[in-house]
Amino acid sequence: MQYRTNPKNQDELSVLGFGCMRFTRQGGAIDQEKAEREMALAMERGVNYFDTAYMYAGSEVCLGRFMKSHDCRDRIRVATKLPQYKVRRAEDFDRFFDEELTRLQTDHVDYYLMHMLNDEKSWKRLCELGIEAWIDGKKKSGQIRNIGFSFHGGTVAFKALLDAYPWEFCQIQFNYMDEHAQAGIDGLDYAHEKGLPVIIMEPLRGGRLVNGLPAEALREFENMPVKRSPADWGLRWIWNHPQVSVVLSGMNDVSQVEENCRIASESLPGTLSEEELALYDRVLAAIHKNIRVGCTGCGYCQPCPQGVDIPTCFATYNASYADRYVNALREYFMCTTLRKDRSGASLCVKCGKCEQHCPQGIHIREELDNVKRRFESPLFKAAAAGSKWIMRY
């Protein structure tokens, strides 16, 4: 197993982290015995970072039972998350946190995240409730060792959040398909420049970069002189970046644990050859043959006076043709709608300011109409209305 040092505290973190969201379930309940076999094998292979969340049904309890039965609390780093979007008053901070400690059967959390903190205004709302003083207290008591946030959204919003507080780590979606989407490579670089460990989620896009590739992309992998699985190629691309600290994988089979630990033990930053890096361009070209908008995610169109996150709208719109539609719809909903200040395509009033700055000459207003038609169905609008209640502040 390879390890990368947390520059904030010199903590040695395994480059592979165990994502505890996708444990196998039987009749709706987590198969505890199976999950423990997989976690024990990962720990034996050197994995020391385990990521869960309050909202992952049964996950914190499962991890807590594992740590107790294997007497391994001091051997691993536990990461879990505050459901900040469910916080209504200051008392909720302790209510959720104390419940998490009980579930995990521990007295502290090594890496604590604000779950799905997607914009600066959501953070300011928490600040108004006293989150900063609360964090200070928990850190002084040792109950929280490192504070961070997980993020779904565009680069501009991500950088603003990084600047809003002295965070100690962050978690973003990153893979070779999302190099210029979500926080993207620019966001990764910005966090690294600040000295923050960056935890990566969705390294294989929920399996899309393993089981959902077009035949042409698979042929590109098969034609390489070095024979590797699509999962192997996908993970190595991320670990090739020295800015990355930990890559999370939702492993739910011992074979996945074995394969991912093997890849993690072999992968070093900066070791992919020019020929190998060129492979990813060809694979992406095969994936993106159905791309509709030639947006590069440069962000010159931002900020929109109405708050539209134009690069994210186009990235998810393109993904809806290159990827499974339902995956792209989910991402569009998370990144533009499930937040305090919405940023979806329907906010566009066609002022045209964005088109004056677009180096690609994209007809942005027209394309945003296409995004709206593609995603914002009556069912979407009903879900959006429901989310206002969930996210009410």
N, C-alpha and C positions, 0 to 999 in steps of 0.2 A: 504494500500500500504506500502510495505517495502522500506526503503531508505538506501543507502550505501554512506558513506562520501568520497568525493574526498580528498585524503591525501595532494594534492598539494595546495588546497585553502579552504578546509573544506566545499565545496559546497555539499549540500545534493541532490543526484541524485536518482530518482525513479528506482528501480531494473528492471522495465519494461519500455522500450522505444518504442516510436511509429515510426516504419519504414515507411517513406513516399514514397516508391518506387512502391507500389502495389495498389494504389488507383483504384477504379472501373472506367472504361472508357466507354463512350457512343459515338460511332462513332469516336473513336480515342482520344476524349477529356476527361479529367477528369470530373467526375460527382461531381461538386463542392459542391452542397447541401448535397449529401450523405457523401462525405468525411468530411465535417464540422460536421455533426451529429456524426460521429465516433470519430473524434478528440475531440469534445466537451465532449463526454461521457468519453473518456479516461482521459481528464484533470480533469473532475469532480471526477473520481475515484482515482486521485492522480498522474497520469503520468505527469512528467515534463520535459522529454527529447524527443525531436522530431528531427529525422534524415532525411535529404534530401541531394541532390547533384545537381550540375550544369547540369549533364548529365541525370538526371531523368526528362524526358520530361514533362513539366508543373507542376512538383512537388513543386518547390520553389515558384512559383506564387500562387499555391493553398494554401500552408502554409501561405504565406504572407497575402492573402485575409482573411484567417481564423483568424489570429492574429489581423488584423484590425477590422473585424466585431465583434469579441468577446473581443476586448480591453484587450488582455491577454499577451502582449509581456513580461511584467515583471514577469509573473507567470511561464514561461517555459524557458528551455534552448534550443537554436537552434543550431543544428549541420549541417553544410553543407561542401562541398568539392570542392577544386580546381582541375580542370581536368589537372593535371600537365603534362600528356602525350601530351596535346595539346599546351603547352607553347613552344614557339619558341624563344622568346626574352624577355628581362626584362620588357618591357612595357605590356606584356600579363598578368603579375600578377595583376596589377591594372585593366586592361580591364575586366578580368573575375570577379574579386572580386567586383568591382563597379556594374557590371551587377547583381550579386547575391544580393547585398544589395537592389538594385532597385526592383528586383523580390520579395524579402522577405519583402519589405517595413519596413526596420529597419536600424539602424545606426551602428549596431555591430553584430558580430557572437560570440556566447558563446564558441562553440567548432568547430574549423576549422581544416579540415583534408586535407592532400595531398592524393588525390583519387588514390587508387590502386597503391601505391608506393611499388613495389615488390622487389627491389634490391638496394644495396648501390650505385651502379654506377648511377642509375637514380637520386638519391638524390645528388650525387656529380655534376651531370650535372646542376641541379637546383642551387646548390651553386655557380657554375661558372657564372650563370646568376644573382647572387646577392640575392637569396631567403632569406638568413639569415638576411641581413640588412633590407630587405623588411618586414620580420616578426617582427623584433625588432621595426620598425617604427609603424606598425599596433598595436602592443601590447602597445606601449607607448601612442598611441592616444586613446586606448580603443576600437578600432574597432574589434580587435581579443582578446578574453579573454584567450583562451587555444588553444595550437597548437598540432596537432597530425597527424596520418596517418592511412589509412586503408590498409590492406595487404592481398594478396593471394600469397602463396608460401610456401617454406619449412622452417623448424626451424632454420637452420643455417643462411639463408638469413635474417630471421626476427631478430635474435639476433644481427647480424651485423648492421642492420638499427637502432635498439634500441641504440646501442653504438655510432652511428654516429652523434647524435645531442641530446641536452637536451630536449627531447620531454616531453609533459605534459599529454598525454594520447595516446591510440592506439586502433585500432579496428581490430578484427580478426574473422575468422570463427571458431566456436567451438560448438560441440555437442557430444553426446555419441558415434556417429559413427566416429567422427573425433578427438578422443582423442589423437591419435598418427599420425595424418595427418595435413597438412598445418602447422601453427605455433605450434599447439598441446599443450598438457599439459606442456611440457618443456618451450615453448615460453610463455605461460600464467604465469608460475611460475617466469620466468626471468623478465617479465615486472612488476610483483607484487613486486619482490625483489627490483626493482628500484623505487618503490613507485608510479607507474603509474596506474591510473584508466584504466581498460580494458573493452571496449565495445564489445559485442558479436553480430555478424551477423550470419545469416543462422542457428539459433538454432534448427530448425526442418528440415534442409537441403531442404529448398524450398518446404516443405510439404511432402518430401519423408518419413519422420519418422512419418507421420500421415496417408497418403493415399496410400503409396507405399510399405507397409510392407508385407512380405510373411505371409501366413496363420499361419505357425508355430510360428512366432513372435507374432502375434495377440493373439494366444492361450495362450502364456506365460503371457501376460498382463491380459487376461480374467481369468486365474487361480489364480491370486493373491487375497488374502482375502480382501485387500483394492481395491475398484473399482475406477479406474481412466482411463481417455481417454489416448490414445497414446501421444497426445499433452501435457497433464498434466504430464505424466511420463517424457517426453523429456525435458520440461522446468524445472521441479524440479531437474533433474540431473545437469543442469547447475548452478542453484541457490544454489545447495549444495556446490559449490566451493566458499569459501570466497574471492578468488582472483578476482572474477568477480564483476564488478561494475553495468553494465547495460546490459540487454538482449533486443535486438531489435526484434520487431515482426511487419511484414507487414500486419497489421490488416485492412481488407476491408469489415467487416460486424459487426454490433453491437453485435451479439452473440459472435464473436471472442473477441471483446473488453471486454465484460462481463466475459467470461471464463478466459482470460489471466490475467485480473486484479484480479479475485478471486484467481487464483493460485499464483500470485505475492504477494498477501496479506498474504498467508499462508506459503510461502516457506522461510525457514531460512537455512543458511549454516550449514553443518554438522549434519543435522537432519535425513537424510535417514539411515535406519537401515541396518545391514549387510545383512539381508534377501532381502531387497529391492535393495541394490547394486548388489547382486548376480543375480537379475532378469535381469539387463542390460547385464551381461555376456551371459546369455542364449539367450536373444533377438539378441545380436550381433552374436552369434554362428549360429542362424537361418539365419540371413542376409548374413553371410559370408560363407555359405556352398559352394558357387561357387567361393571362393577365389582361385586365380591361383598361386600367389607368396607369400611365407611365410615371407614377410618382416615385421619387427616390427618397422621400422622407427628409429632405434637406431642411424643412421648416421655415424657408424664406417667406412663406405665406402667413406665418404666425407673427403676432397674435391676431386672431379674428376679433373684430369689435363685438360680435355677438357671442363669442366663446366657443365657436366650432373648432374642434380638434381635427383639422383637415387631414394631416398625415395619417392619423389613426383611422379616420373614416375610410380613407382610400386603401390603407393596408388591410383592413378587415374586409372591405369590398372585394379587393383582389383575391384575398384568401378564400372568399366564398366560392370562387371559381376554380382556384388552384387546389383548395383543400375541401374537406367536407363542409357543406353549407351550414349544418347545425353547429359545427365548431366555430366557424366565423361569426355566426349570429350570436353565440354565447359570448365571444370575445368583444364584439361590438357593444353588446348590452353591458358587460362588465366595465369596459373602458370609457364609454360615453354616457351611460344612463344610470348605473348603480353608483351614484356619487352625489355629493351635495350640489355642485354646479354642473349641470348637464352640458354635454359638448357634442351632441349628435348632429347629423346633417340637417334635420328639420329646423334647426335654429337659424339657418342661412336666410338672410333677407335680400340677397343678390346685390349687395352694394358694389361688388367688383374690386374691392381694395386688394384682395388676395391675388387676383390675376395680374395685377400690375407688377408683382414681385416674383412670379413663378418663372424660374429659369427654363422649365420644360415647356412653357407655353400651353399648359393644360387649361382647358375650358372648365375651370373649377366649379363655377356655379351650375353648369349643366351636369357635370359629373356628380355633384352633391345631390342633385335631384334623382340621379340613378341610384345612388346609395340609399336615399330615403325610400325609393320604391322597392329596392331589393330587400331591405331589412324591416322597415317600419310599417308592418302590416297591422290590421286591427288587433290581432292577438298580441303583437309586440306592444302596442299602445296600452292594452289592458295590463300587461305585465309591468310596464313602466309606471302606470298609475298605482299598481300595488306596491311597487318598490318605494314609492314616495312615503308610504306608511312605514315600511321596514326601515328606511333611512331617515325618517323624520327626526329633526333635531329640536 
